Amino acid sequence: MRDDLPSYQDLVREPADSLQAKLAASPQEAARWVEAAALNGSKPAILNWGQMLLDGHGVARDPEAAFRWFRIAAQAGDVDGINMVGRCHEHGWGVPQDVEEAGRCYNFAAGLGHHWAMFNLAMLVLEGKGIASDPQRALSLSPGSAVARACVQ
């Protein structure tokens, strides 16, 4: 681990209110603490660190590194991580664009009840990205689909 990052002991000893203040102090300070927590295996930090790298929040934008962190989260069974791996594949963030792989990721996460994955899969189906366009199927994939069907009938 880098010398300028908080240690594991720093992370576990930091009072919650003090940590919140450090995370709110500046994007760069937040990045230091989130990266340290991710490197120490904190599941929420792993996903957040990937998002910070993807967005360039407090750190240089690095989609390739973001994808690697999302994949770590996904391999650990984190459904948000699985969805984000799909997003990376869909948009070519850090990996070559592969809409079919995105669909597989979304389908898996949607099967676990992840609403954003359901929405993302529905959009692929609606737009016919990587699969035939099917508005009825897209509507059935959307969270709250019973309400949505009632609105369009």
DSSP file (Angstrom, degrees, kcal/mol; ACC not computed):
  #  RESIDUE AA STRUCTURE BP1 BP2  ACC     N-H-->O    O-->H-N    N-H-->O    O-->H-N    TCO  KAPPA ALPHA  PHI   PSI    X-CA   Y-CA   Z-CA
    1    1 A M              0   0    0      0, 0.0    35,-0.0     0, 0.0     6,-0.0   0.000 360.0 360.0 360.0 149.0    0.0    0.0    0.0
    2    2 A R    >   -     0   0    0      1,-0.1     3,-1.1     4,-0.1     0, 0.0  -0.309 360.0-127.8 -65.3 148.2    1.2    3.5   -0.7
    3    3 A D  T 3  S+     0   0    0      1,-0.2    -1,-0.1     4,-0.0     4,-0.1   0.758 105.1  60.2 -68.3 -25.8    2.8    5.4    2.2
    4    4 A D  T 3  S+     0   0    0      2,-0.1    -1,-0.2     3,-0.0    -2,-0.1   0.488  89.3  89.8 -84.8  -1.2    0.6    8.4    1.9
    5    5 A L  S <  S-     0   0    0     -3,-1.1    28,-0.1     1,-0.1    27,-0.0  -0.658  88.8 -98.2 -94.2 150.4   -2.6    6.4    2.5
    6    6 A P        -     0   0    0      0, 0.0    -1,-0.1     0, 0.0    -2,-0.1  -0.356  43.7-121.3 -59.8 144.7   -4.2    5.8    5.9
    7    7 A S     >  -     0   0    0      1,-0.1     4,-2.2    -4,-0.1     5,-0.1  -0.277  25.0-101.6 -80.5 171.8   -3.3    2.4    7.3
    8    8 A Y  H  > S+     0   0    0      1,-0.2     4,-2.4     2,-0.2     5,-0.2   0.906 126.2  52.8 -58.8 -42.2   -5.7   -0.3    8.3
    9    9 A Q  H  > S+     0   0    0      1,-0.2     4,-1.9     2,-0.2    -1,-0.2   0.899 107.4  51.8 -62.1 -40.6   -5.2    0.7   11.9
   10   10 A D  H  > S+     0   0    0      1,-0.2     4,-1.3     2,-0.2    -1,-0.2   0.915 110.1  50.4 -60.0 -42.2   -6.0    4.3   11.0
   11   11 A L  H  < S+     0   0    0     -4,-2.2    -2,-0.2     1,-0.2    -1,-0.2   0.923 114.0  41.6 -64.0 -45.7   -9.2    3.2    9.3
   12   12 A V  H  < S+     0   0    0     -4,-2.4    -1,-0.2     1,-0.2    -2,-0.2   0.767 116.9  47.9 -77.7 -23.8  -10.5    1.1   12.2
   13   13 A R  H  < S+     0   0    0     -4,-1.9    -1,-0.2    -5,-0.2    -2,-0.2   0.665  84.4 105.7 -88.4 -16.4   -9.6    3.6   14.9
   14   14 A E  S  < S-     0   0    0     -4,-1.3     5,-0.0    -5,-0.2    -4,-0.0  -0.488  75.8-122.6 -69.4 121.2  -11.1    6.6   13.1
   15   15 A P     >  -     0   0    0      0, 0.0     4,-2.7     0, 0.0     3,-0.3  -0.332  21.4-117.6 -61.2 145.9  -14.3    7.7   14.8
   16   16 A A  H  > S+     0   0    0      1,-0.2     4,-2.6     2,-0.2     5,-0.2   0.875 113.1  49.6 -55.4 -43.5  -17.3    7.7   12.4
   17   17 A D  H  > S+     0   0    0      1,-0.2     4,-1.8     2,-0.2    -1,-0.2   0.879 112.3  48.0 -67.6 -35.7  -18.0   11.5   12.8
   18   18 A S  H  > S+     0   0    0     -3,-0.3     4,-2.1     2,-0.2    -2,-0.2   0.901 111.5  50.2 -68.4 -41.2  -14.3   12.3   12.2
   19   19 A L  H  X S+     0   0    0     -4,-2.7     4,-2.5     2,-0.2    -2,-0.2   0.914 108.7  52.2 -63.5 -42.6  -14.2   10.0    9.1
   20   20 A Q  H  X S+     0   0    0     -4,-2.6     4,-1.7    -5,-0.2    -1,-0.2   0.903 109.0  50.6 -59.4 -41.0  -17.4   11.7    7.7
   21   21 A A  H  X S+     0   0    0     -4,-1.8     4,-1.1     1,-0.2    -1,-0.2   0.897 110.4  49.2 -64.3 -40.3  -15.7   15.1    8.1
   22   22 A K  H  X S+     0   0    0     -4,-2.1     4,-0.7     1,-0.2     3,-0.2   0.891 110.2  50.6 -66.6 -39.1  -12.6   13.8    6.3
   23   23 A L  H  < S+     0   0    0     -4,-2.5     7,-0.3     1,-0.2    -1,-0.2   0.826 115.3  43.3 -67.2 -30.4  -14.7   12.4    3.5
   24   24 A A  H  < S+     0   0    0     -4,-1.7    -1,-0.2    -5,-0.2    -2,-0.2   0.617  94.9  82.1 -88.0 -13.7  -16.6   15.8    3.2
   25   25 A A  H  < S-     0   0    0     -4,-1.1    -2,-0.2    -3,-0.2    -1,-0.1   0.918 110.6 -29.3 -61.4 -47.7  -13.4   17.9    3.5
   26   26 A S     X  -     0   0    0     -4,-0.7     4,-2.6    -3,-0.1    -1,-0.2  -0.969  55.4-110.1-164.5 154.4  -12.4   17.6   -0.2
   27   27 A P  H  > S+     0   0    0      0, 0.0     4,-2.4     0, 0.0     5,-0.1   0.878 119.1  52.7 -59.0 -36.2  -12.6   15.2   -3.0
   28   28 A Q  H  > S+     0   0    0      2,-0.2     4,-1.9     1,-0.2     5,-0.1   0.909 110.0  46.8 -67.9 -41.0   -8.9   14.5   -2.8
   29   29 A E  H  > S+     0   0    0      2,-0.2     4,-1.9     1,-0.2    -1,-0.2   0.910 112.3  50.7 -66.1 -41.3   -9.1   13.7    1.0
   30   30 A A  H  X S+     0   0    0     -4,-2.6     4,-2.9    -7,-0.3     5,-0.3   0.918 107.8  53.9 -60.2 -42.8  -12.1   11.5    0.4
   31   31 A A  H  X S+     0   0    0     -4,-2.4     4,-2.8     1,-0.2     5,-0.3   0.900 105.7  53.1 -60.5 -41.4  -10.2    9.7   -2.4
   32   32 A R  H  X S+     0   0    0     -4,-1.9     4,-2.1     1,-0.2    -1,-0.2   0.939 114.4  40.9 -57.7 -48.6   -7.3    8.9    0.0
   33   33 A W  H  X S+     0   0    0     -4,-1.9     4,-2.3     2,-0.2    -2,-0.2   0.888 116.4  47.8 -71.7 -39.9   -9.6    7.4    2.6
   34   34 A V  H  X S+     0   0    0     -4,-2.9     4,-2.6     2,-0.2    15,-0.2   0.920 112.3  49.6 -68.6 -42.4  -11.8    5.5    0.2
   35   35 A E  H  X S+     0   0    0     -4,-2.8     4,-2.8    -5,-0.3     5,-0.2   0.935 111.3  49.7 -60.6 -45.0   -8.8    4.1   -1.7
   36   36 A A  H  X S+     0   0    0     -4,-2.1     4,-1.2    -5,-0.3    -2,-0.2   0.918 112.1  47.5 -59.8 -44.0   -7.2    3.0    1.6
   37   37 A A  H  <>S+     0   0    0     -4,-2.3     5,-2.6     2,-0.2    -1,-0.2   0.900 112.2  49.9 -65.3 -39.9  -10.4    1.3    2.6
   38   38 A A  H ><5S+     0   0    0     -4,-2.6     3,-2.0     7,-0.3    -2,-0.2   0.928 108.9  51.5 -63.5 -45.0  -10.8   -0.4   -0.8
   39   39 A L  H 3<5S+     0   0    0     -4,-2.8    -1,-0.2     1,-0.3    -2,-0.2   0.756 107.9  54.2 -63.6 -23.2   -7.2   -1.7   -0.6
   40   40 A N  T 3<5S-     0   0    0     -4,-1.2    -1,-0.3    -5,-0.2    -2,-0.2   0.289 125.7-101.5 -94.5   9.2   -8.0   -3.1    2.8
   41   41 A G  T < 5 +     0   0    0     -3,-2.0     2,-0.5     1,-0.3    -3,-0.2   0.577  61.3 160.3  90.5  10.8  -11.0   -5.0    1.4
   42   42 A S     >< -     0   0    0     -5,-2.6     4,-2.3     1,-0.2    -1,-0.3  -0.556  32.1-149.4 -67.9 117.6  -13.9   -2.9    2.5
   43   43 A K  H  > S+     0   0    0     -2,-0.5     4,-1.6     1,-0.2     5,-0.2   0.914  94.6  45.6 -58.9 -47.4  -16.7   -4.0    0.1
   44   44 A P  H  > S+     0   0    0      0, 0.0     4,-2.3     0, 0.0    -1,-0.2   0.896 113.2  51.7 -63.3 -35.8  -18.5   -0.7    0.0
   45   45 A A  H  > S+     0   0    0      2,-0.2     4,-3.3     1,-0.2    -7,-0.3   0.867 103.2  58.6 -68.1 -35.6  -15.2    1.1   -0.5
   46   46 A I  H  X S+     0   0    0     -4,-2.3     4,-1.9     2,-0.2    -1,-0.2   0.943 111.0  41.2 -58.8 -48.4  -14.3   -1.1   -3.4
   47   47 A L  H  X S+     0   0    0     -4,-1.6     4,-2.0     2,-0.2    -2,-0.2   0.919 117.0  48.2 -66.0 -44.1  -17.4   -0.1   -5.3
   48   48 A N  H  X S+     0   0    0     -4,-2.3     4,-2.5     2,-0.2    -2,-0.2   0.879 109.1  53.2 -66.1 -37.7  -17.1    3.5   -4.4
   49   49 A W  H  X S+     0   0    0     -4,-3.3     4,-2.4     2,-0.2    -1,-0.2   0.914 107.9  51.5 -63.6 -42.0  -13.4    3.6   -5.3
   50   50 A G  H  X S+     0   0    0     -4,-1.9     4,-2.3    -5,-0.3    -2,-0.2   0.916 110.8  48.1 -58.5 -43.1  -14.3    2.2   -8.7
   51   51 A Q  H  X S+     0   0    0     -4,-2.0     4,-2.6     2,-0.2    -2,-0.2   0.894 109.9  51.9 -66.5 -39.3  -16.9    5.0   -9.2
   52   52 A M  H  X>S+     0   0    0     -4,-2.5     5,-2.0     1,-0.2     4,-1.7   0.904 111.8  47.0 -63.4 -40.4  -14.4    7.7   -8.1
   53   53 A L  H  <5S+     0   0    0     -4,-2.4     9,-2.6     2,-0.2    -2,-0.2   0.892 112.7  49.6 -66.8 -39.8  -11.9    6.4  -10.6
   54   54 A L  H  <5S+     0   0    0     -4,-2.3    -2,-0.2     1,-0.2    -1,-0.2   0.914 120.0  36.0 -64.6 -42.6  -14.6    6.3  -13.3
   55   55 A D  H  <5S-     0   0    0     -4,-2.6    -1,-0.2    -5,-0.1    -2,-0.2   0.647 104.4-123.7 -85.6 -16.3  -15.8    9.8  -12.6
   56   56 A G  T  <5 +     0   0    0     -4,-1.7     2,-0.9     4,-0.3     5,-0.2   0.867  48.9 167.5  70.8  36.8  -12.4   11.3  -11.8
   57   57 A H  S   <S-     0   0    0     -5,-2.0    -1,-0.2     1,-0.2    -2,-0.1  -0.757  73.4 -21.3 -90.5 103.7  -13.7   12.4   -8.4
   58   58 A G  S    S+     0   0    0     -2,-0.9     2,-0.3     1,-0.1    -1,-0.2   0.484 136.2  58.6  79.4   2.6  -10.8   13.5   -6.3
   59   59 A V  S    S-     0   0    0     -7,-0.3    -1,-0.1   -28,-0.1     3,-0.1  -0.968 101.7 -75.3-155.5 158.5   -8.4   11.5   -8.4
   60   60 A A        -     0   0    0     -2,-0.3    -4,-0.3     1,-0.1     2,-0.2  -0.377  58.9-101.9 -61.1 138.1   -7.4   11.3  -12.1
   61   61 A R        +     0   0    0     -5,-0.2    -7,-0.2    -6,-0.2    -8,-0.1  -0.432  48.7 169.6 -63.6 129.9  -10.1    9.7  -14.2
   62   62 A D     >  +     0   0    0     -9,-2.6     4,-2.5    -2,-0.2     3,-0.2  -0.659  13.7 177.7-147.0  83.4   -9.0    6.1  -14.9
   63   63 A P  H  > S+     0   0    0      0, 0.0     4,-2.5     0, 0.0     5,-0.2   0.827  83.0  56.6 -60.1 -32.8  -11.7    3.9  -16.5
   64   64 A E  H  > S+     0   0    0      2,-0.2     4,-1.9     1,-0.2     5,-0.1   0.937 111.0  42.7 -64.6 -45.3   -9.4    0.9  -16.8
   65   65 A A  H  > S+     0   0    0      2,-0.2     4,-2.2     1,-0.2    -1,-0.2   0.897 111.8  55.8 -66.4 -39.0   -8.7    0.9  -13.1
   66   66 A A  H  X S+     0   0    0     -4,-2.5     4,-2.7     1,-0.2     5,-0.2   0.934 106.6  50.4 -57.4 -46.5  -12.4    1.6  -12.4
   67   67 A F  H  X S+     0   0    0     -4,-2.5     4,-2.6     1,-0.2    -1,-0.2   0.915 107.9  53.1 -58.9 -43.5  -13.3   -1.5  -14.4
   68   68 A R  H  X S+     0   0    0     -4,-1.9     4,-1.8     1,-0.2    -1,-0.2   0.909 111.3  46.0 -59.5 -41.5  -10.8   -3.6  -12.4
   69   69 A W  H  X S+     0   0    0     -4,-2.2     4,-2.2     2,-0.2    -2,-0.2   0.894 111.7  51.0 -69.5 -39.6  -12.3   -2.5   -9.1
   70   70 A F  H  X S+     0   0    0     -4,-2.7     4,-2.7     1,-0.2    15,-0.2   0.900 109.8  51.4 -62.3 -38.7  -15.9   -3.1  -10.3
   71   71 A R  H  X S+     0   0    0     -4,-2.6     4,-2.9     2,-0.2    -2,-0.2   0.880 106.7  53.1 -66.7 -37.4  -14.8   -6.6  -11.4
   72   72 A I  H  X S+     0   0    0     -4,-1.8     4,-1.3     2,-0.2    -1,-0.2   0.937 111.5  46.6 -60.3 -45.5  -13.4   -7.2   -7.9
   73   73 A A  H  <>S+     0   0    0     -4,-2.2     5,-2.5     1,-0.2     3,-0.3   0.925 113.4  48.8 -61.7 -44.5  -16.7   -6.2   -6.4
   74   74 A A  H ><5S+     0   0    0     -4,-2.7     3,-2.0     7,-0.3    -2,-0.2   0.911 108.4  52.8 -63.4 -42.9  -18.6   -8.4   -8.9
   75   75 A Q  H 3<5S+     0   0    0     -4,-2.9    -1,-0.2     1,-0.3    -2,-0.2   0.767 104.8  56.8 -65.2 -24.1  -16.4  -11.4   -8.2
   76   76 A A  T 3<5S-     0   0    0     -4,-1.3    -1,-0.3    -3,-0.3    -2,-0.2   0.416 126.3-103.6 -84.7   1.8  -17.1  -11.0   -4.5
   77   77 A G  T < 5 +     0   0    0     -3,-2.0     2,-0.6     1,-0.3    -3,-0.2   0.569  67.3 154.4  90.2   9.4  -20.8  -11.3   -5.4
   78   78 A D     >< -     0   0    0     -5,-2.5     4,-2.0    -6,-0.2    -1,-0.3  -0.622  33.9-155.5 -75.2 116.1  -21.7   -7.6   -5.1
   79   79 A V  H  > S+     0   0    0     -2,-0.6     4,-2.2     1,-0.2    -1,-0.2   0.828  94.1  54.8 -65.8 -32.8  -24.7   -7.1   -7.3
   80   80 A D  H  > S+     0   0    0      2,-0.2     4,-2.4     1,-0.2    -1,-0.2   0.895 107.8  51.3 -64.1 -38.6  -23.9   -3.3   -7.7
   81   81 A G  H  > S+     0   0    0      2,-0.2     4,-2.3     1,-0.2    -7,-0.3   0.901 107.8  51.3 -63.5 -41.6  -20.5   -4.4   -9.0
   82   82 A I  H  X S+     0   0    0     -4,-2.0     4,-1.9     2,-0.2    -2,-0.2   0.927 111.0  48.4 -61.4 -45.2  -22.0   -6.8  -11.4
   83   83 A N  H  X S+     0   0    0     -4,-2.2     4,-2.2     1,-0.2    -2,-0.2   0.909 111.3  50.2 -60.8 -42.5  -24.3   -4.1  -12.8
   84   84 A M  H  X S+     0   0    0     -4,-2.4     4,-2.5     2,-0.2    -1,-0.2   0.848 106.0  54.8 -69.8 -33.2  -21.3   -1.7  -13.1
   85   85 A V  H  X S+     0   0    0     -4,-2.3     4,-2.3   -15,-0.2    -1,-0.2   0.919 109.4  49.8 -61.1 -41.5  -19.2   -4.3  -15.0
   86   86 A G  H  X S+     0   0    0     -4,-1.9     4,-2.9     2,-0.2    -2,-0.2   0.917 108.7  51.2 -60.7 -44.0  -22.2   -4.4  -17.3
   87   87 A R  H  X S+     0   0    0     -4,-2.2     4,-2.5     2,-0.2     6,-0.3   0.909 109.0  51.4 -60.4 -42.1  -22.2   -0.6  -17.6
   88   88 A C  H  X>S+     0   0    0     -4,-2.5     5,-1.8     1,-0.2     4,-1.5   0.927 112.6  45.6 -61.1 -44.5  -18.5   -0.6  -18.4
   89   89 A H  H  <5S+     0   0    0     -4,-2.3     9,-2.5     2,-0.2    -2,-0.2   0.909 112.9  50.8 -64.6 -41.7  -19.0   -3.2  -21.2
   90   90 A E  H  <5S+     0   0    0     -4,-2.9    -2,-0.2     1,-0.2    -1,-0.2   0.914 122.8  29.1 -62.6 -42.7  -22.0   -1.4  -22.6
   91   91 A H  H  <5S-     0   0    0     -4,-2.5    -1,-0.2    -5,-0.2    -2,-0.2   0.465 106.4-115.0-101.5  -2.8  -20.3    2.0  -22.8
   92   92 A G  T  <5 +     0   0    0     -4,-1.5     2,-1.1     4,-0.2    -3,-0.2   0.859  52.8 165.4  71.5  34.3  -16.7    0.9  -23.3
   93   93 A W  S   <S-     0   0    0     -5,-1.8    -1,-0.2    -6,-0.3    -2,-0.1  -0.742  77.1 -23.3 -87.7  99.7  -15.5    2.3  -20.0
   94   94 A G  S    S+     0   0    0     -2,-1.1    -1,-0.2    -3,-0.1    -5,-0.1   0.362 135.6  58.6  83.5  -6.5  -12.1    0.7  -19.4
   95   95 A V  S    S-     0   0    0     -7,-0.3    -1,-0.1   -28,-0.0     3,-0.1  -0.957 100.7 -80.5-144.2 158.9  -12.8   -2.3  -21.7
   96   96 A P        -     0   0    0      0, 0.0    -4,-0.2     0, 0.0    -3,-0.1  -0.374  61.3 -94.8 -60.1 143.0  -13.7   -2.7  -25.3
   97   97 A Q        +     0   0    0     -5,-0.2     2,-0.2    -6,-0.2    -7,-0.2  -0.393  51.7 168.4 -62.3 131.9  -17.5   -2.1  -25.8
   98   98 A D     >  -     0   0    0     -9,-2.5     4,-2.2   -12,-0.2     5,-0.1  -0.732  13.3-178.9-149.6  90.9  -19.4   -5.4  -25.7
   99   99 A V  H  > S+     0   0    0     -2,-0.2     4,-2.5     1,-0.2     5,-0.1   0.832  83.6  57.2 -66.2 -32.9  -23.1   -4.9  -25.5
  100  100 A E  H  > S+     0   0    0      2,-0.2     4,-1.9     1,-0.2    -1,-0.2   0.923 108.6  46.2 -64.6 -41.9  -23.8   -8.7  -25.4
  101  101 A E  H  > S+     0   0    0      2,-0.2     4,-2.4     1,-0.2    -2,-0.2   0.897 110.2  54.6 -65.7 -38.9  -21.5   -9.1  -22.3
  102  102 A A  H  X S+     0   0    0     -4,-2.2     4,-3.0     1,-0.2     5,-0.2   0.932 107.1  51.2 -57.2 -45.6  -23.3   -6.0  -20.8
  103  103 A G  H  X S+     0   0    0     -4,-2.5     4,-2.8     1,-0.2    -1,-0.2   0.882 108.3  51.1 -60.7 -39.3  -26.6   -7.8  -21.4
  104  104 A R  H  X S+     0   0    0     -4,-1.9     4,-2.3     2,-0.2    -1,-0.2   0.922 112.1  47.0 -64.5 -42.7  -25.3  -11.0  -19.6
  105  105 A C  H  X S+     0   0    0     -4,-2.4     4,-2.7     2,-0.2     5,-0.3   0.952 114.7  46.1 -62.3 -48.8  -24.2   -8.9  -16.6
  106  106 A Y  H  X S+     0   0    0     -4,-3.0     4,-3.2     1,-0.2     5,-0.2   0.913 111.6  52.1 -60.8 -43.0  -27.5   -7.0  -16.5
  107  107 A N  H  X S+     0   0    0     -4,-2.8     4,-2.0    -5,-0.2    -1,-0.2   0.911 111.4  46.8 -61.4 -42.6  -29.5  -10.2  -16.8
  108  108 A F  H  X S+     0   0    0     -4,-2.3     4,-0.7     2,-0.2    -2,-0.2   0.950 116.4  43.2 -64.1 -49.4  -27.6  -11.9  -14.0
  109  109 A A  H ><>S+     0   0    0     -4,-2.7     5,-2.1     1,-0.2     3,-0.8   0.880 112.2  54.0 -65.8 -37.5  -27.9   -8.9  -11.7
  110  110 A A  H ><5S+     0   0    0     -4,-3.2     3,-2.1    -5,-0.3    -1,-0.2   0.888 102.4  58.3 -62.8 -38.0  -31.6   -8.4  -12.7
  111  111 A G  H 3<5S+     0   0    0     -4,-2.0    -1,-0.3     1,-0.3    -2,-0.2   0.722 102.9  54.3 -63.2 -20.7  -32.2  -12.0  -11.7
  112  112 A L  T <<5S-     0   0    0     -3,-0.8    -1,-0.3    -4,-0.7    -2,-0.2   0.321 127.7-101.2 -93.8   6.5  -30.9  -11.1   -8.2
  113  113 A G  T < 5 +     0   0    0     -3,-2.1     2,-0.6     1,-0.2    -3,-0.2   0.607  65.4 158.0  89.5  12.4  -33.5   -8.3   -8.0
  114  114 A H     >< -     0   0    0     -5,-2.1     4,-2.0     1,-0.2    -1,-0.2  -0.612  28.5-158.0 -75.9 115.3  -31.2   -5.3   -8.9
  115  115 A H  H  > S+     0   0    0     -2,-0.6     4,-2.5     1,-0.2    -1,-0.2   0.876  88.8  51.1 -66.2 -40.5  -33.5   -2.5  -10.1
  116  116 A W  H  > S+     0   0    0      1,-0.2     4,-3.1     2,-0.2    -1,-0.2   0.900 110.1  50.9 -65.1 -37.5  -30.8   -0.6  -12.1
  117  117 A A  H  > S+     0   0    0      2,-0.2     4,-2.8     1,-0.2     5,-0.2   0.899 109.0  51.7 -64.2 -39.5  -29.8   -3.8  -13.8
  118  118 A M  H  X S+     0   0    0     -4,-2.0     4,-2.6     2,-0.2    -2,-0.2   0.941 112.9  45.3 -59.3 -46.8  -33.4   -4.4  -14.7
  119  119 A F  H  X S+     0   0    0     -4,-2.5     4,-2.3     2,-0.2    -2,-0.2   0.935 113.5  48.9 -62.1 -47.4  -33.6   -0.9  -16.1
  120  120 A N  H  X S+     0   0    0     -4,-3.1     4,-1.8     1,-0.2    -2,-0.2   0.906 113.6  46.5 -61.7 -42.4  -30.3   -1.2  -18.0
  121  121 A L  H  X S+     0   0    0     -4,-2.8     4,-2.5     2,-0.2    -1,-0.2   0.912 110.3  53.6 -64.7 -42.7  -31.4   -4.6  -19.5
  122  122 A A  H  X S+     0   0    0     -4,-2.6     4,-3.0    -5,-0.2    -2,-0.2   0.890 107.5  51.5 -59.4 -39.4  -34.8   -3.2  -20.4
  123  123 A M  H  X S+     0   0    0     -4,-2.3     4,-2.6     2,-0.2     6,-0.2   0.893 108.9  50.0 -66.8 -39.0  -33.1   -0.3  -22.3
  124  124 A L  H  X>S+     0   0    0     -4,-1.8     5,-2.2     2,-0.2     4,-1.0   0.932 114.7  44.8 -61.5 -44.3  -30.9   -2.8  -24.3
  125  125 A V  H  <5S+     0   0    0     -4,-2.5     9,-1.7     3,-0.2     3,-0.3   0.916 114.4  48.4 -66.9 -43.5  -34.0   -4.8  -25.2
  126  126 A L  H  <5S+     0   0    0     -4,-3.0    -2,-0.2     1,-0.2    -1,-0.2   0.920 118.4  39.6 -61.8 -45.0  -36.0   -1.6  -26.0
  127  127 A E  H  <5S-     0   0    0     -4,-2.6    -1,-0.2    -5,-0.2    -2,-0.2   0.553 107.9-123.5 -84.7  -7.8  -33.2   -0.2  -28.2
  128  128 A G  T  <5 +     0   0    0     -4,-1.0     2,-0.8    -3,-0.3     5,-0.2   0.849  48.4 166.2  69.2  33.9  -32.3   -3.5  -29.7
  129  129 A K  S   <S-     0   0    0     -5,-2.2    -1,-0.2    -6,-0.2    -2,-0.1  -0.749  75.5 -17.2 -86.3 110.6  -28.7   -3.3  -28.6
  130  130 A G  S    S+     0   0    0     -2,-0.8     2,-0.3     1,-0.1    -1,-0.2   0.327 138.4  51.2  79.6  -9.5  -27.0   -6.7  -29.0
  131  131 A I  S    S-     0   0    0     -7,-0.3    -1,-0.1    -6,-0.0     2,-0.1  -0.950 102.3 -74.8-149.3 164.7  -30.5   -8.3  -29.2
  132  132 A A        -     0   0    0     -2,-0.3    -4,-0.3     1,-0.1     2,-0.2  -0.383  55.2-105.1 -65.7 139.8  -33.7   -7.8  -31.2
  133  133 A S        +     0   0    0     -5,-0.2    -7,-0.2    -6,-0.2    -1,-0.1  -0.454  44.8 170.3 -65.8 133.6  -35.8   -4.9  -30.1
  134  134 A D     >  -     0   0    0     -9,-1.7     4,-2.7    -2,-0.2     5,-0.2  -0.687  15.2-174.8-148.8  88.2  -38.8   -6.0  -28.1
  135  135 A P  H  > S+     0   0    0      0, 0.0     4,-2.4     0, 0.0     5,-0.2   0.849  86.7  52.9 -56.9 -37.2  -40.7   -3.2  -26.4
  136  136 A Q  H  > S+     0   0    0      2,-0.2     4,-1.8     1,-0.2     5,-0.1   0.931 112.0  44.6 -65.0 -44.2  -43.1   -5.6  -24.7
  137  137 A R  H  > S+     0   0    0      2,-0.2     4,-1.4     1,-0.2    -1,-0.2   0.908 111.5  54.3 -65.4 -40.0  -40.3   -7.5  -23.2
  138  138 A A  H  X S+     0   0    0     -4,-2.7     4,-1.0     1,-0.2     3,-0.5   0.921 107.9  50.0 -58.2 -43.9  -38.5   -4.3  -22.2
  139  139 A L  H  < S+     0   0    0     -4,-2.4     3,-0.4     1,-0.2    -1,-0.2   0.874 108.1  52.5 -63.4 -37.8  -41.6   -3.2  -20.4
  140  140 A S  H  < S+     0   0    0     -4,-1.8    -1,-0.2     1,-0.2    -2,-0.2   0.747 107.0  54.0 -71.6 -21.8  -41.8   -6.5  -18.5
  141  141 A L  H  < S+     0   0    0     -4,-1.4    -1,-0.2    -3,-0.5    -2,-0.2   0.708  86.6 100.9 -82.3 -21.3  -38.2   -6.1  -17.4
  142  142 A S  S >< S-     0   0    0     -4,-1.0     3,-1.1    -3,-0.4     6,-0.1  -0.367  85.5-104.4 -69.6 140.4  -38.6   -2.7  -15.9
  143  143 A P  T 3  S+     0   0    0      0, 0.0    -1,-0.1     0, 0.0     5,-0.1  -0.394 112.2  22.4 -57.5 138.5  -39.0   -2.4  -12.1
  144  144 A G  T >> S+     0   0    0     -4,-0.1     4,-2.1     3,-0.1     3,-0.7   0.817  80.2 159.2  72.6  29.4  -42.6   -1.7  -11.4
  145  145 A S  H <>  +     0   0    0     -3,-1.1     4,-3.0     1,-0.3     5,-0.2   0.801  65.6  59.9 -61.2 -30.1  -43.6   -3.2  -14.7
  146  146 A A  H 3> S+     0   0    0      2,-0.2     4,-1.7     1,-0.2    -1,-0.3   0.911 108.7  44.6 -64.0 -39.6  -47.2   -3.9  -13.6
  147  147 A V  H <> S+     0   0    0     -3,-0.7     4,-1.5     2,-0.2    -2,-0.2   0.916 113.2  51.1 -67.7 -42.9  -47.6   -0.1  -13.0
  148  148 A A  H  X S+     0   0    0     -4,-2.1     4,-1.2     1,-0.2     3,-0.2   0.917 109.0  50.7 -62.0 -43.7  -45.9    0.7  -16.3
  149  149 A R  H  X S+     0   0    0     -4,-3.0     4,-1.0     1,-0.2     3,-0.4   0.896 107.4  53.7 -61.5 -39.6  -48.1   -1.7  -18.3
  150  150 A A  H  < S+     0   0    0     -4,-1.7     3,-0.2     1,-0.2    -1,-0.2   0.843 106.6  53.6 -63.6 -32.4  -51.2   -0.2  -16.8
  151  151 A C  H  < S+     0   0    0     -4,-1.5    -1,-0.2    -3,-0.2    -2,-0.2   0.790 113.2  40.9 -72.6 -28.7  -50.1    3.3  -17.9
  152  152 A V  H  <        0   0    0     -4,-1.2    -1,-0.2    -3,-0.4    -2,-0.2   0.473 360.0 360.0-102.5  -2.1  -49.6    2.3  -21.5
  153  153 A Q     <        0   0    0     -4,-1.0    -1,-0.2    -3,-0.2    -2,-0.1   0.454 360.0 360.0 -95.3 360.0  -52.7    0.1  -22.0
